[in-house]
Amino acid sequence: MGDDWLVHRLDLGYFVRPAAEAGGPRPRVEPVLAYLVQGRGELVLFDTGMGAVDPETERYYRPRRRPLPEALATVGVTTADVSLVVNCHLHFDHCGGNPLLAGRPVLVQAVELATARAGGYTMDALVDFPGARYEELTGEAEIRPGLLVLPTPGHTDGHQSLAVRRSDGTVLLAGQAYDFASGFGSDRAARSAARDDAEPPLPGRRAWLDRLAELDPRRVLFAHDGAVWEPPR
């Protein structure tokens, strides 16, 4: 296991999702989580936390930020040590620390970057900042041996996840492909029911779940849920 990638979860604060978005009578407080993937002389950062927003957005979501350098310090590294950034998508709560990593390659799906640059999508200053260096992907890509970027559209058209292959099984960094671990578990069960020819009606499911199933993840981690999904076996 000496050559395995290690995955560190980083706490980058939280925001308050209003009841109108939370789907219930009360607002919901959601963590903002990023992941540092360490190994083979590299540090790959999956998401970078919440960036500065306009006053209206600030009032709407009431974010409480933990600075990225402070979060990285908990695992003994600095922003200077990060060699590569992967953003699941470019909303302000996922790419907010990117300007602190100017000059480092930022991997995004081409459709995601095009959408962000079209305006009215995110905070422009978090996308095209001095020293921004994007590497655009168009689909699945093995970015390093054992690190696989996977398109997981839904939350946004250009959303992507990162599979980390380890000797003890694959860890999937799902970003906001699902808001909650329970949602992933439900869709996985729906896929099994469909494959078992269960009598309809059945819930719909996302086409890319078949690709995730091929990877047989041992753990699935999320951007806004501290729960970890693991297979029942």
C-alpha positions in Angstrom: 0.0 0.0 0.0 3.0 2.3 0.0 2.2 3.6 -3.5 -1.5 4.2 -2.7 -3.0 7.6 -3.1 -4.2 9.0 0.3 -7.4 11.1 0.5 -7.7 13.8 3.2 -11.0 15.5 3.7 -10.8 19.3 4.3 -13.4 21.3 6.2 -13.9 24.7 4.4 -16.8 26.0 6.3 -20.6 25.9 5.7 -23.5 27.9 4.2 -27.2 28.0 5.0 -29.4 26.8 2.2 -32.8 28.6 2.4 -35.9 26.6 2.9 -37.1 27.4 -0.7 -34.0 25.5 -2.0 -33.9 22.9 0.8 -37.2 21.4 -0.2 -38.8 21.7 3.3 -40.1 24.1 5.8 -36.7 25.0 7.3 -33.4 26.1 6.0 -30.5 23.6 6.0 -26.9 24.1 7.0 -24.5 22.4 4.6 -20.8 21.8 5.0 -18.4 22.7 2.3 -15.9 19.9 1.9 -12.9 19.5 -0.3 -10.4 16.6 -0.7 -6.7 16.5 -0.9 -5.3 13.5 -2.8 -1.7 12.8 -1.9 0.8 10.4 -3.4 3.6 9.8 -5.8 5.1 13.2 -5.1 1.9 15.1 -6.0 -0.9 16.9 -4.2 -4.1 17.0 -6.1 -6.9 19.2 -4.7 -10.5 18.4 -5.5 -12.4 21.6 -5.0 -11.2 24.7 -3.1 -14.0 26.1 -1.0 -16.1 29.3 -1.0 -15.0 32.4 -2.7 -16.0 36.1 -2.3 -19.5 36.8 -3.6 -21.7 39.8 -4.1 -23.6 41.2 -1.0 -26.9 39.7 -2.2 -25.5 36.2 -2.5 -23.8 36.7 0.9 -27.1 37.5 2.6 -28.9 34.7 0.8 -26.5 31.9 1.8 -24.9 33.3 4.9 -21.6 31.5 4.3 -19.0 30.9 7.0 -15.7 30.3 5.4 -12.6 28.5 6.6 -9.6 29.7 4.7 -8.1 27.2 2.4 -4.5 27.7 3.8 -5.8 27.0 7.3 -7.6 23.8 6.1 -4.5 22.6 4.3 -2.3 23.2 7.3 -4.3 20.6 9.2 -2.7 18.0 7.0 0.7 19.6 7.1 0.8 21.2 3.6 0.5 24.7 2.1 -1.0 26.1 -1.1 2.5 26.1 -2.6 2.6 22.3 -2.2 -0.6 21.8 -4.4 0.4 20.6 -7.9 -3.0 20.2 -9.6 -6.6 21.3 -9.0 -9.8 19.5 -10.1 -13.1 21.3 -9.7 -16.3 19.3 -9.8 -17.9 22.4 -11.1 -17.4 26.2 -11.0 -20.0 27.5 -8.6 -18.6 29.8 -6.0 -18.6 27.2 -3.2 -16.4 24.9 -5.1 -13.9 27.1 -6.9 -13.5 29.9 -4.4 -9.9 29.1 -3.5 -8.7 28.8 -7.1 -7.2 32.3 -7.2 -4.9 31.3 -4.3 -3.5 28.6 -6.6 -2.7 30.7 -9.7 -0.4 29.0 -12.1 -1.5 25.5 -11.2 -3.4 23.6 -13.8 -7.2 23.5 -13.1 -9.0 20.6 -14.7 -12.6 21.2 -15.7 -15.0 19.9 -18.4 -15.0 22.1 -21.4 -18.7 22.6 -21.2 -18.4 23.7 -17.6 -15.9 26.3 -18.4 -17.8 27.6 -21.4 -21.0 27.9 -19.2 -19.1 29.7 -16.5 -17.6 32.2 -19.0 -21.0 32.9 -20.6 -22.0 34.9 -17.5 -24.8 34.8 -15.0 -23.5 31.4 -13.7 -20.9 32.1 -11.0 -18.6 34.8 -9.8 -16.5 35.9 -12.8 -13.5 36.8 -10.7 -13.3 33.2 -9.5 -13.1 31.9 -13.0 -10.7 34.2 -15.0 -8.4 35.5 -12.3 -4.7 36.5 -12.9 -2.7 33.4 -13.5 -5.7 31.1 -14.2 -4.5 28.1 -16.1 -7.2 25.7 -17.3 -6.9 22.3 -18.9 -10.2 21.5 -20.5 -11.5 17.9 -20.6 -14.1 16.5 -22.9 -15.3 13.4 -21.1 -13.5 10.8 -19.0 -9.7 11.1 -18.5 -7.1 9.3 -16.5 -5.2 12.4 -15.3 -2.6 10.4 -13.3 -2.1 6.7 -12.9 -4.9 5.7 -10.6 -6.8 9.0 -10.8 -9.7 9.1 -13.1 -12.0 12.1 -13.9 -15.5 11.0 -14.7 -18.3 13.2 -16.2 -21.3 13.1 -13.8 -23.7 15.7 -15.2 -26.9 16.6 -13.4 -26.2 19.4 -10.9 -24.5 21.2 -13.8 -24.0 20.0 -17.4 -20.3 19.9 -16.9 -20.1 18.4 -13.4 -17.4 15.8 -12.9 -16.2 13.4 -10.2 -12.8 12.0 -9.3 -12.2 8.3 -8.8 -9.1 7.4 -6.7 -8.0 3.8 -7.3 -6.3 2.3 -4.3 -5.1 -1.2 -3.5 -8.0 -1.6 -1.1 -10.6 -0.4 -3.5 -11.7 2.8 -5.3 -12.6 6.0 -3.4 -15.0 8.1 -5.4 -15.0 11.9 -4.8 -18.5 12.6 -6.0 -18.6 16.4 -5.5 -22.2 17.5 -5.9 -23.2 14.7 -8.2 -25.5 14.1 -5.2 -26.3 16.4 -2.3 -26.4 13.5 0.1 -24.9 10.0 0.5 -28.5 8.7 0.9 -29.3 9.9 -2.6 -26.5 8.0 -4.1 -27.5 4.9 -2.2 -31.1 5.2 -3.4 -30.1 5.6 -7.1 -27.7 2.7 -6.7 -30.6 0.5 -5.4 -32.8 1.7 -8.2 -30.2 0.6 -10.7 -30.1 -2.9 -9.1 -33.9 -3.1 -9.2 -33.9 -2.2 -12.9 -31.2 -4.8 -13.7 -33.3 -7.4 -11.7 -36.3 -6.6 -14.0 -38.3 -5.4 -11.0 -41.9 -4.6 -11.9 -42.4 -1.0 -12.9 -42.8 1.8 -12.1 -39.3 2.4 -10.9 -37.5 5.7 -10.3 -35.3 7.1 -13.1 -31.6 6.9 -12.7 -28.5 8.6 -14.1 -26.9 7.0 -17.1 -23.4 7.5 -15.7 -24.2 5.2 -12.7 -23.4 2.3 -14.9 -19.8 3.6 -15.3 -19.5 4.2 -11.6 -20.7 0.6 -10.9 -17.9 -0.7 -13.1 -15.4 1.0 -10.8 -17.1 -0.8 -7.8 -16.3 2.0 -5.3 -15.6 1.0 -1.7 -16.3 4.6 -0.4 -18.1 7.6 -1.9 -17.5 11.1 -0.5 -19.5 14.2 -1.1 -19.0 18.0 -1.2 -22.0 18.9 1.0 -22.5 15.8 3.2 -20.1 14.5 5.8 -21.7 11.1 5.5 -19.7 8.4 3.6 -21.4 5.9 1.4 -20.1 2.3 1.6 -21.5 -0.8 0.0 -23.7 -2.9 2.3 -21.5 -6.0 1.9 
